[in-house]
Amino acid sequence: MSRSVLSRLWRWGLALLAALVVLAAVFYSGIVAEEQRFPERVRHYLDRKKLAVRAGVMNQDEQQLTWNHLISNLHTLEYIEARIGPPMGGGGAIGEVEGQVIILSPLGRLSYLNRRYKLGNIDTVAPMGVEELRASKYNTDTMFSWHHFRAYDVMAVKKADGSHDMYASFSRYQGERCFQFAVYRTPIEVTGEGIKATTGQWEEFFTARPGCLRPKDRGWRFLGLGAGGRLIRLDDHTLLISVGDHQYDGFDDSWAAAQDPATDLGKIVAVDMVTRKARVFATGVRNPQGLLMTRDGRIFDTEHGPQGGDEINMLRDGGNYGWPLATYGVNYGYPRRDWPFARSQADHEGYDKPIFGFSPAVGPSNLIEADPAEFPLWQSDLIMGSLRGSTLFHLRVEGDRVRYVEPLFSRDGTRFRDVTALNGGFATLTNDGTLMIFRNAENHGAEPRTVTVTGYGTLSTAFAEEVPPPHLTPAERGKDLFAVNCSHCHSPGTDIGPGPPLGGIVGRPVGAAKGFGYSPALADYRGVWSEDLLISFLTEPQAHFEGTVMPQPTMDWLEYPNVVAYLETLDTKVETVEKK
């Protein structure tokens, strides 16, 4: 065989080998990408970017939407998703009145979506004290976050004369040592075209005792994200209000409020709508994000527990649900420890027990009862949103038991902040600044497949604290993302919370913050936190440190470098332990 032939064979062999290596790499990359759900993450990220671009063009006054199908166990659903504002970092709510959706922004701006899919502004703002807070020392305090100061819920109540009052619950700033949990009301006019504020004047309806909540003596100054704040009608003259403990739990603050009869924190409170006289309906709740009275009179709440302790409770007048003396959850950190005030580990001995618990936690938000006319196979079933779980759930309920829980719709990084019932379906509010409307596809096959949402130009401008300003640096963008997604567990300074403090994290030894209990994988690691290691850890915590209790962050994975860029700016030094 000639040398030229051998040379050609050698080149062909090398080319074939290179092709096989490339194919193997592509195949392996495809497997990894599928396991990490990269295609799905990229698609969701781009979808949200597309919605954000549409929302930013306010002179383009409409959005074209198509109904998408969704298969559940018993029904085929369909949904649309409409941009109603900028992405919402924390807070905000929706309610229903006469077939229209009321939309409450995180800092109290109000708008509506009418039955013809037209958006409109309600010319009034909830009296939260935003301007006063903006001028206070907290605006520059690294241990205060605007995303912890928020609006909780909104509802409309039809009065005997046919007119309506609108109620809203929210954080209220009243001075340097005075944050409040407040419910105010204002008269509104509801017509077929939309909703108008009659006077624009708000009346104080209920302020949780003791009136002024001092800044917390540990960790974050104020934690409105633990406030609950849900509103429902108990009867024709009584409003039921869920009031969380705001993390005044004896561990994150020296005061354990939920079992203290002198305060409304950690309670379900009944308030007379005429006299405004309030009484405690139920005791011992932590962060009751959902509240519902079903058609047959049963009352449910959803509640955030500590790690692994999320609950669904069936409430009774006079009931005590145990917090902070009883929980199915455990304390944060490693090794897994019992909640320090529980009488027995992961139990509700001596207190009213939940009818269902979630482990791992899903961060349940509001829940509603399915419309039996629209969903005949979901008789008496419930629909529940979730924050950490990034999922909308269907709950099969029989009597006082939850028989099964079915995920209906999931999307990485999306928090389903609120759910409200509509005539012929239901709507949910997401942290992406969107309103999703669901209905039974089996009942609407003959209807148009597209919807046009109009009225964007009528909406009020978001507060600066509600939406990141344009042209942010990566670190500035990361600071906002940290406040929304990380600050409920991690301090940017030296305080130990559910997670370790992150002051000076870049360049610090891994798993070495003094006083925090780490998993062995973190505690035994010999190395320091670098930018690359932090991004890898956020991308897949368990893959890099097996056994860590760090959950997967609920944000777009493409945003992780921005969060790390912000962490690099935190130069506060945390005391560390020396590893042997």
N, C-alpha and C positions, 0 to 999 in steps of 0.2 A: 504494500500500500504506500503511495507516494506521500511525501511530507506535506504537500498542499492539502491532500485529502484528510490526513490526520489533523492538520491545523483547522480545517473547516469543521470536522467532527468535534474537536475540542471546543471551538467557539459555540457550536450548536448545543453542546452539552452544558456549557456555562450559562448560555441563554436560557435553556430549559430549567436548569437549577435555579436561576434567578427568578424565572416566572413562577416556579413552584413556591419559592420563598415568599414572593409577593402575594400569591394566592393564599398561602397559609396565614400571612400577616393580616390580609383583608378578612379572611374567615374568622381568625381569632379576634380581630378588632370588632367585627360584627357581633360576635358572641358577647364580648365585653360591653359593647354599646347597648345591646339588647338587655343584658343583665342590669346595667346602670340606667336603663330607660332614657338614654341620651336622645334618640329621635323624638320621643314623646315630650321630653323636657324642652328641646329646641322648638318643637311645634307650638307648645303652650306659650313659651317665651315670645315667639314671633307673633302669635295671636294677640297677646296682650299689648305688644308694641304697636300692632296694627290698630287696635282699639284706641290706644293712647293718641296716635296720630289723628285718628278721626275726631277724637274729643277735643284736640287742640285747635282744630279748624272751626272756630265758632261761627264764621260767616257761612259755612256750609251747614245749613240748618236742618239736615235730615240724615238718617242712617237707615240703610236698607238691610233687613234681616230676613233670614230664611229659617223656617222651623226645622229643627234637627231631631231625628228619631233616637229614642233611648229605650232599650229592652230591659224590663224588670221581670221578676218571677211571675207576676200575675197580670200585669198590664204593660202595654206598649205606650210609653210616654213620648211627648215631643216638647221641645223647649226652644226659646230664643234668648239671646243675651244682648242687652242694650247697654251701651255706655251712658251713665247718668252723671258723670263727673270724674275728677281725678282719682287715682288710686287712693283708698282710704287706709291710713296707717293703723288707726285704732278707733273704735267707737262708731257711732252712727247706727241708724235703725230705719225700719220701714213699718208702716201701718196701713190699714185699709179703711176706706169710708165710701159708701155708696158706689162700690165697684172701682174706685180710684185708689192709687197707691200714694201715700204720703211718704216723703223721703226726708230724713233728718241727717244732716251731715255731722261729722265728728265734733265740730265746735258750734253746732246749733243753727246752721242755715237750713231753711225749709223750702221744699219744692214738691211737685206732684207729677204723676203720670196718669192722664185720664183714660177713659175707656177706648178712645180712638188713638191711643198711643202718642198723645201730644204732651210734651213736657211743659211745665210752667213754674214760675217762681211764686212762692207764698211770701209776701212782703213783710216778714217779721223774723226776728232772730231770738232764739232762746236766751234768757238773761243769765249767762254763765260767768260774767265778769272777765271776759277775754281781754279787754283793753287794760283793765286794772292788773291782771296777771302779767300781761306783756310788759308793763311798766315796773313790775316788782323785781326783787332780787332773784326770784326763782328763774327768771328768763335766762340768766347766765349761770345758774347753778348746775354743775355737772351731775348732781344727784337728783335733779328734777327733770322729768321728761314730759313734753307736751302730749305725747301719745298715751300717757297715763291719766291725763285730764280730758274727760270726754263726755259726750252725750250717750245715753244708754237706751232709751226707748221712746216711742211716740205712739199715741192712740187718739182716736176721735170718739167722742161720746155724744149720742143723740139724746137731747133732752125732751121732756114731755111736750114742749111747745113746737117741736120739730126742728129747732135750731141745734147747732153743734158746738161743743167745746173741744179744743185740742189740748191734750195733756202731754207733757214731755218730762222725762227724768234725766238728770245730768249732774256732773260735778259743777260746783259753784265756788268761785274765789271771793272771799269776803275780807281778806286782810292777811298780814304776814303769818299769823298763827290760826287762821280760820279758813279751812276748806270745808265744804258742805256736800252732803248728798241731798239733792233737792228735787221736788216735783212742782212744776208750775203749770198753769193753764191759761188759755186765751180763747176768746170766741172766734169762730170761723164761719164763713158762708160757703156751703157746698151746693154747686149747681151741676148741670150736665156738662158744662164746659170746663169746670175745674174747681179750685179751692182758693178762697180769698181770706186774708186776715181782716176781721171786721173792724177792730180798733187798733190792733198792734200792741195793745197793753197786756202785760202778763200779771197774773195774780199768784202769789205764793199759795200753794195748796198743802204741801207737806215738806218739812225739813227734818231729817232723821236726828233724833237725840244723840249726842248732847248739843246739837246745833253747830258748834264749831269743832272740827276735827283738827287737832294739833298736827304738825309735821311728825312723821314717824321717828322714833328715836333710834332706829336701825335701818340701814339700807336706804331705799328711795324715800324721799320726803313725803310723797303722796302716791297712792296706788289705786287710782280709780278703775283700773282694769280688773280689780277684785271687788267691784261694787254691785254686780248683778244688775239691778235696776229695771227689771221687767214689770210691766203694768198689765193687769187684766180686770175685767168686771167680775166681781163676786156675786152681786145681785143688782137690782135696779138702782140702789142708792149707795153701794159700797165698792171701792176700788181696792184691789189687792196689789201690794207692792213688794217685790223681792229686794232686800237690802243686804249686800255682801259685807263681809267683815273688813274689807279694805286692807287686809293683811295685818290687822291688829289682832294677832292670834297667840300672843304669849311667846312666840319663837322669833318671828320677824319684827316684833315690837314687844315691849314689856307688858302691854295691856292685852288681855284675852277677852275680847268684846262679846263674842257670840253667846256666852252663857251669862253675861252681865245683864241683869234685869233693868239697869238704869240707862241702857242705850238701846237704840233700834238696830245697831249694826249686827249682822249675823242673824237677822230675823226676817220672817214674812209678816208684813204689817197690813192691817185692814184699816181703811180710812173712809169715814162717812163723807160723801160728796157734797152734802149740804152744810153740815156743821164743821167739817174738817177735823173732827175728833178721831184720834188714832188709837189703836190698841194692837198688841202683839198677837198675831194669829198662830205663828209657829216659831220655834226657837232652834238654834244650833245649826245654822247653815253657813257655808263658807263663801262661795261665789255662785249664787243661783242665777245662771244666765238664761234659763228658760222657765216659763210659767204658763200653765194652760188649765182651763176648766173645760171639760168635755161636755157634750150635749146631755149626758146623763148625770152631770154634777160632780164627777171625780176631778180632783185637782192634782196635777203633776208638776214637778219642777225638775230641771236638770241642774246639776251642780258640779263645779270643778273641785276635785279633792287635791291633796298633795300627790306625790308620785304614785300612779296606778290607782287612784281613789275616786275617779269620776263616777257620778251616781245619777240614777233616776229615782225620785221619791214620789210616793203618793201621799199628799199632804192631808193632815186632819187638823181641825181646830184644836189648839192646845198641844199639838205634837212637839216633841223635842228630838231633833235628828242628830244630836250628839256632838257636833263640832264645837270646840277643838278637842273634846275628850274621847271621841270615838270616830274611827275612819277605817275603811278597807285599804287605804293607801299607806305608804311608808314615807319616811323622811327622805329628802333628797341627798345625793352623795353616795359614797361607797365606803364600807360595805353597807348593804341595805339595812336600814335601821328602822325600828318601830317609830312611829310618830311619838315624840317624847311625852305627851300628855295623855295618851291613850291608856285606858285601864288594862286592856289586853290587846295583843298584837293583831292588827287587821281584823277587827271585829266591831260590832255595834252593841255589845252587851249592855243592857239596861236602857237602851234608847230605841226609838223608831228606826227600823232597818229599811234601807233602800230596796226597791223592788227589782233593781238591776244595777250592775256595776260594770265599768269598762276597765280592762287591764290588757294591754297598756292603755293609758289615757288617750282620749280623742279630743278633749276640750269641747264638750257639748255646748252649743248655743241654744237658740230658741227652738221650741217645738210646737206643732199645730196638729189638729185632728183633720184627717182627710175628709173631703166632701163625698158622702156616699152616693150622691147623684152623679158625680163625675167619675168616681172610682168605686164602682159597686163591689169589687172584690177586696176592697180595703175597709170594710165596715169597722168603724171604731178604731182603726189603726192610726198611728202617729207618724209624722214626718219631722225629722230632727236634723238641724245643721250641726257642723262641728268646725272648730278652729284648727287645733293641732292635727286632727284627722284629715283635714282637707277633703271632707266627704259629706254628702247629703245622704241620710239614712231613712229607710222605711222600717218602722217598728211594728211587728204584729203583737197586739195587746189583747189579752183575754182576761177580763176581770181585773185582778190586782197583780197580774203577771205579764212580763214581756216574754213571749214564746221564742221569738227570734228577731235578729237584727239583720237587715239586708242593705248593703251599700247600693245606692241608686246612681250616684254620680260622684266621681273623684277627679281631682286635678291637683297635681303637685303645686304647692305654693299658694293655693287659693284657700282663703278662710271664709266659710259661710257664716257671716256675722249675724244674720237675722233671717227668719222665715215668717211669712204671713199668709193667711188663707185668703183666697179670692173666690168669687162666684165662678165656678168652673175651673178650678185649679189652685195653684199657689205660686208665690213669688219668693225669691231669696235674694238677699243683699250680700255682695262679696267685697272683700278688701281690695279687689281690683278696680273698684269704682263702677261695678256693673250691677244691673238688675236682671236676674234670670227668671223667666216666667215658664212654668211647667203646666201641662194639661194632658188629658188622656187622648192620645192620637186616635183611638178607636172611635171617638165621638166627633172628630173634626176633619175627617177625610175629604169632605166635599168643599172645605173652605180654602181660600187662597193660601199658597205656600210661602208667601212673602209678607212682611210687615214693614211699614215705613214709620220710623219714629222721628218726630219733628219737635221743634221748640227749643233747640239747644241754645239759641241766641237769647232766650229770655231768662236763663238761669243766672243766679248771682255769682259773683266772683269768689272763688275759694279764699279763705284766710291763708296768710303766708304759712301759718303753722300746720295747715291741713295738707299742703302739697309742697313738695320740694321746689325751690326756685330753679329757673333754667340755668344751664351752663355750670352745673356743679362739678367740682373736682371729684376724683374717685373717693378721696377721704371724706368729703362732704356728703356725697351720696351714701357712703358706707355708714356715716354717723346716723343718718335718717333710717337706714335699714336696720342698724343695730337697735335703735330705740323701739322699732316696731316688732322685731323678731327675736331679739336676744335679751332685752333689758329686764324682762320679767324674771329671768334667772341669774343674770350676770351683772355685776357692778362694773362700771368703767374705772372705778377707783380701787379701794382696798377692802370694802365691806364684803363679807362672805354671805351669800344667799343660797338659794337652791343650787346654784352653780358656783364655781370658784371665781374670785375677783380677777378682772382682766387688765388692771393697771400694769403697764410695763410688760405685757405678755410676750411681745416679740423680743427674743434674746433671753427670755427667762427659762430656767430648766423646766422640762415637761413634768407635770404632776408634782409640783414642789411648793405650792402656796401653803403656808403654815396654817394649820387649823382646819383644812378641808380634807374630807375623806375621798381619796381617789381609788379607782379600780386598780388591781395589780398591774394591768398592762400599762397604765399611765404612771403609777407610782414607781414601777421598776424600770421605766425607760431611761436610758442614759443618753441625753441629748437636750437640745434647747428648741424652743418654738421658733422656727423660721417662717418666712412668708409662704414658701412652698409647702411646708408641713401643715401649716394652718389651713391652707386651701384644700389639701388632700384630706385632712381630718373633717372639714365641713362637708366635703363631697360625699364621703362615706365613712362615718365615725367608726362603725364596727369593723370595717375592713382594715383599718390601721391600728386600732386599739381594741381588740376583741374583749367584750365584757364591760365596756364603758356604758354608763347610763345616759350619756349625751344622746338626745333624740336627733333625728334627721331634721335640719332646719326647714321651716315652711316658707321658703323663698326660692326664686329662680336660681339655679346653680350657677348661671353666668354672672350673678351678682356677688358671688363669694369673694372675688378679688377686691371689690370695693369695700366690703366689710373688713377685710384684712388690711387694706390701706388705712382705714380709720383706726384699727387696733394699733397700727404702727405709730400713731400720733399720741397714744396714751403713755405718758412718761412717768406716771405715778408709780413709785416702787412698792411692790408688795413683799412683805417679809416671807422668806422661803425657808424650807428645812434642808439640811445638808444630807445628801444621799450617800450611803456607805457603798 
